[in-house]
Amino acid sequence: MIEAELKARVNDVETVRAALAAKGDSERATYVDTYYDRPDESLDSGGYEVRLRTIVTSAGVRHLLTYKQPAVDDSGSKPEHETTIDTRSGVDALLRGLGLAELVSLTKQCENFRFKTRGRTMLATLVTVPELEGTFIEVETMAAEDDLPGALADVRVVLEDLGVADDLDSSTYTGSVRAARAKKSP
């Protein structure tokens, strides 16, 4: 499956939050993400991602291992393979033992809204990252490759309804955080 996702900057957070609340209940979460790569960073430069994520919510803590393949189109949508794991430490040891190293770790403060629209299950997430200015919104749905254009069109409709379709942002959090940290380094 492919994660059909678009990200935009949000200027009027409260208006967007209210519109999302009308679509579904929200859940606040903290995502602690570590991205891994080979020492030559060839996974990142090739568009691949290996991510270990811990999600903390009021319901508890869960850990996910995610592998993303290169984007299949200009939207940046990628085939995604994800599994729940019991602990971070064992998977971290496995990845490092296979020769991968930490590319970047970052924390995202998220507010997730799940809802159905246009016959699809959507996830809209308001995101802030401490090293980055502003608030972002990610809207995603899962789709088969032959359904990706339709899925992205439906994601765009959600962004249009929220008034943020003109503020699309194709940057990655990993790239943006690495750039922000590099600016701070002497």
C-alpha positions in Angstrom: 0.0 0.0 0.0 1.0 3.6 -0.6 0.6 6.4 1.9 -1.1 9.1 -0.2 -0.1 12.1 1.9 0.2 15.9 1.5 1.5 18.4 4.0 0.8 22.1 4.3 1.6 24.9 6.6 -1.2 26.2 8.8 -1.5 29.9 9.5 -4.9 29.8 11.3 -4.5 26.8 13.6 -7.7 27.3 15.6 -9.9 27.6 12.6 -8.4 24.4 11.1 -8.6 22.6 14.4 -12.3 23.5 14.7 -13.0 22.3 11.2 -11.2 19.0 11.9 -13.1 18.6 15.2 -16.3 18.8 13.3 -15.1 15.8 11.2 -14.0 13.6 14.1 -12.6 13.2 17.6 -9.0 14.2 18.2 -6.2 12.4 20.0 -3.0 14.2 21.2 0.2 12.3 20.8 3.9 12.8 21.0 5.9 11.0 18.3 9.6 10.2 19.1 11.1 9.3 15.7 14.6 7.9 15.0 15.6 7.6 11.3 18.4 5.2 10.4 20.7 5.1 7.4 23.9 3.6 6.2 27.1 5.5 7.0 27.1 6.9 3.5 23.5 8.1 3.8 22.6 6.2 0.7 19.1 5.2 2.0 18.2 8.9 2.5 19.6 10.0 -0.8 17.8 7.2 -2.5 14.5 8.2 -1.0 14.2 5.2 1.4 13.3 5.6 5.1 13.8 3.3 8.1 12.1 4.7 11.1 11.7 3.6 14.7 8.7 5.5 16.2 7.4 5.7 19.7 3.9 7.1 20.1 2.8 8.4 23.5 -0.9 9.1 24.1 -3.2 9.2 27.1 -4.0 5.5 26.2 -0.4 4.4 26.6 2.8 3.9 24.6 3.4 1.9 21.4 6.3 1.4 19.1 6.4 1.0 15.4 9.1 0.0 12.8 8.5 1.6 9.4 10.2 1.0 6.1 9.3 3.5 3.3 10.4 3.0 -0.3 11.1 5.9 -2.7 8.2 8.2 -3.7 6.1 7.0 -6.6 5.1 10.4 -7.9 5.7 14.2 -7.4 3.5 14.3 -4.3 6.1 12.4 -2.3 3.7 9.6 -1.6 5.6 6.4 -0.8 4.9 2.7 -0.4 5.0 2.1 3.3 5.5 -1.1 5.4 4.9 -0.8 9.1 4.7 -3.2 12.0 4.1 -2.8 15.8 7.0 -3.9 17.9 7.2 -4.5 21.7 10.3 -2.5 22.5 12.5 0.1 20.9 15.8 -1.2 22.3 15.8 -4.6 20.6 15.0 -3.1 17.2 17.5 -0.3 17.7 20.2 -3.0 18.5 19.1 -5.0 15.4 19.3 -2.0 13.1 22.7 -0.9 14.4 24.0 -4.5 14.3 23.1 -4.5 10.6 25.3 -1.5 10.1 22.7 1.3 10.2 23.3 4.4 12.2 21.1 7.2 13.4 20.5 9.7 10.7 18.3 12.0 12.9 16.0 11.8 15.8 13.2 14.3 16.3 10.0 14.8 18.3 6.7 15.8 16.9 3.7 17.1 18.9 0.7 15.8 17.1 -3.1 16.1 17.2 -4.7 13.4 15.2 -8.1 13.4 13.7 -9.5 10.3 12.0 -12.6 10.5 9.8 -14.2 9.2 6.7 -14.8 11.3 3.7 -15.3 10.6 0.0 -15.4 6.8 0.9 -11.9 6.9 2.4 -10.5 6.7 5.9 -8.4 9.8 6.4 -5.9 10.8 9.1 -5.4 14.5 9.5 -2.6 15.5 11.9 -1.7 18.9 13.2 2.1 18.9 13.8 4.6 21.0 15.6 8.3 20.2 15.8 10.4 22.1 18.4 13.2 23.0 15.9 10.8 24.2 13.2 8.7 27.4 13.1 4.9 27.1 12.7 2.3 24.4 12.6 1.9 21.9 9.8 -1.0 19.6 8.7 -0.6 16.2 7.2 -3.6 14.6 5.5 -3.2 11.0 4.5 -5.0 7.9 3.3 -3.8 4.5 2.2 -4.2 3.5 -1.4 -3.2 0.9 -4.0 -0.8 2.2 -6.6 -3.5 2.3 -9.3 -5.7 4.3 -6.9 -3.1 6.9 -5.9 -4.2 9.7 -8.2 -7.8 9.4 -6.9 -6.6 9.2 -3.3 -4.4 12.3 -3.7 -7.3 14.1 -5.2 -9.4 13.3 -2.2 -6.7 14.4 0.2 -6.5 17.7 -1.8 -10.2 18.2 -1.3 -9.8 17.9 2.5 -7.0 20.4 2.3 -9.1 22.7 0.2 -12.0 22.4 2.7 -9.6 23.3 5.5 -8.4 26.4 3.5 -4.7 25.3 3.4 -4.5 23.8 -0.1 -2.5 26.8 -1.3 0.1 26.3 1.4 1.5 22.9 0.5 4.9 22.1 1.8 7.0 19.4 0.2 9.9 19.6 2.7 10.6 16.6 5.0 10.8 16.9 8.7 14.1 15.1 8.7 15.6 17.4 6.2 14.2 20.5 7.9 15.4 19.5 11.3 18.9 18.6 10.1 19.1 22.0 8.3 17.9 23.8 11.5 20.4 22.0 13.6 23.2 22.6 11.2 22.5 26.4 11.3 22.9 26.3 15.1 26.2 24.4 15.0 29.4 26.5 15.0 
